[in-house]
Amino acid sequence: MTKVRVAIAGVGSCASSIVQFVEMAKEKMDTPSGVMHEVIGGYQLSDVEFVAAFEVDQNKVGKDLSEAILTKPTAAIKHIEVPFFQVSVEAGPLCDGLEGDLSNCIQPHEDSLKINTHDVTQRLKDVQADVLVCFLPTGSFEAVRVYAEACAHAHTAFINATPEPVANDPEFVKMFEDSGTPLLGDDLRSHLGATTLHTALIELLKSRGIDITNTYQLNVGGNTDFLNLANPMRSTSKQKSKRKALFASGIDASEVAAGPNGYVSYLGDHKVCFLRLEGNSVLDSEISLEIRLQVEDSPNSAGVIANAMRVAKAAKDLNHSGVIHDVCPFLFKSPPIGQVDSESLRLFNDYVANAELKKVL
Ligand SMILES: NC(=O)c1ccc[n+]([C@@H]2O[C@H](COP(=O)([O-])OP(=O)(O)OC[C@H]3O[C@@H](n4cnc5c(N)ncnc54)[C@H](O)[C@@H]3O)[C@@H](O)[C@H]2O)c1
């Protein structure tokens, strides 16, 4: 097949941005900004086709994907017109997807209470989905596992954008290895977000022998991801995941504040990060730096998903199964085996180059 057939679970802000990004790639003659690799495993971004979408929001289920990606409370900004896709958003299994503050602004569709793992598996088989991207709210521990299990059974590669453990769960790793299916996770990095900036700066300071004594990374935003994360019951996995990325960069992050730190509704899909690093340099001289990073949150995730969908399909073509360790540290905050930034980029680019080579041979 010359296409990457993609299913989405959770048609919120991240889904909106990646759908718009793929559409932009189809319309533009030249490569859109933010695309790192024009071709991965023989696939351009414009080769992605969305073939199914699962949701629980009663205002989105039943709508065409083109309409659902702009339905509130989704905060993603409309950057381009998308055509009618003829992909109707269907009910997925609710489980714990809307616990916490999301239950105040999203009403579940009645069918979402009846759908089970078997139904999702069957649907993925029917549409011959190569890849499923899981964009569920953080804290949806049970629901994420239902989609992951369905993917392993349907031989659909699973991309876990959430921090809920799947690539970090040995039971799931084995399930994907046994079924010969690629597994990518956990917790998507942003294209140029707080974690990537933080870990890159830590690597820079450490490469100069600077001893990092204190650091923090405070994040606020106004989309439903931040609304959900404002509830401590839902944000535990995100806190762990961010700390894990900092540990992998070579510091003891056990006491580091690196959070989601608040919901500020007027920011909408904009996220603001306040980052500080302090350290001791030559002769124990003090050094400190402070950065304020502001990004549009959801397009920032789409840059990484644009890579992940095509890498997952390339891995499937190459019969690679289980966690694809060479690409996960670059794409995710909490891969099973973390790496410093420069090494994760090298491993990722090597995997892409090898996939290209094997395609040609
Ligand atoms: N830059 C980023 O935005 C970024 C970066 C890294 C990771 N992530 C993670 O990606 C995930 C998605 O983020 P988002 O901003 O798109 O969130 P969102 O709140 O905009 O979208 C989540 C969607 O999932 C739906 N949903 C809830 N339960 C469901 C279920 N059981 N089945 C199907 N759909 C269900 C909700 O109705 C909502 O539409 C979050 O876990 C977030 O932490 C986002």
The ligand as a Gaussian input file, in Angstrom:
#p B3LYP/6-31G(d) Opt

LIG

0 1
 N        1.188000      19.670000      22.628000
 C        0.209000      18.930000      23.082000
 O       -0.905000      19.333000      22.974000
 C        0.512000      17.570000      23.706000
 C        1.836000      17.178000      23.844000
 C        2.111000      15.962000      24.430000
 C        1.091000      15.125000      24.857000
 N       -0.205000      15.518000      24.723000
 C       -1.270000      14.626000      25.217000
 O       -2.136000      14.269000      24.140000
 C       -3.439000      13.977000      24.666000
 C       -4.494000      14.731000      23.851000
 O       -4.343000      16.134000      24.050000
 P       -5.444000      17.150000      23.438000
 O       -4.902000      18.518000      23.696000
 O       -5.827000      16.755000      22.080000
 O       -6.669000      16.873000      24.441000
 P       -8.200000      17.274000      24.217000
 O       -8.801000      17.412000      25.565000
 O       -8.307000      18.432000      23.281000
 O       -8.813000      15.996000      23.458000
 C       -9.088000      14.772000      24.072000
 C      -10.344000      14.202000      23.388000
 O      -10.518000      12.858000      23.808000
 C      -11.922000      12.625000      23.929000
 N      -12.117000      11.424000      24.746000
 C      -12.198000      11.289000      26.098000
 N      -12.356000       9.978000      26.425000
 C      -12.368000       9.284000      25.268000
 C      -12.523000       7.900000      24.967000
 N      -12.626000       6.984000      25.944000
 N      -12.525000       7.522000      23.655000
 C      -12.397000       8.451000      22.660000
 N      -12.257000       9.781000      22.894000
 C      -12.240000      10.192000      24.178000
 C      -12.444000      13.906000      24.542000
 O      -13.836000      14.028000      24.364000
 C      -11.624000      14.946000      23.746000
 O      -12.301000      15.320000      22.573000
 C       -3.394000      14.336000      26.150000
 O       -3.187000      13.175000      26.917000
 C       -2.190000      15.265000      26.229000
 O       -1.611000      15.310000      27.519000
 C       -0.498000      16.723000      24.145000

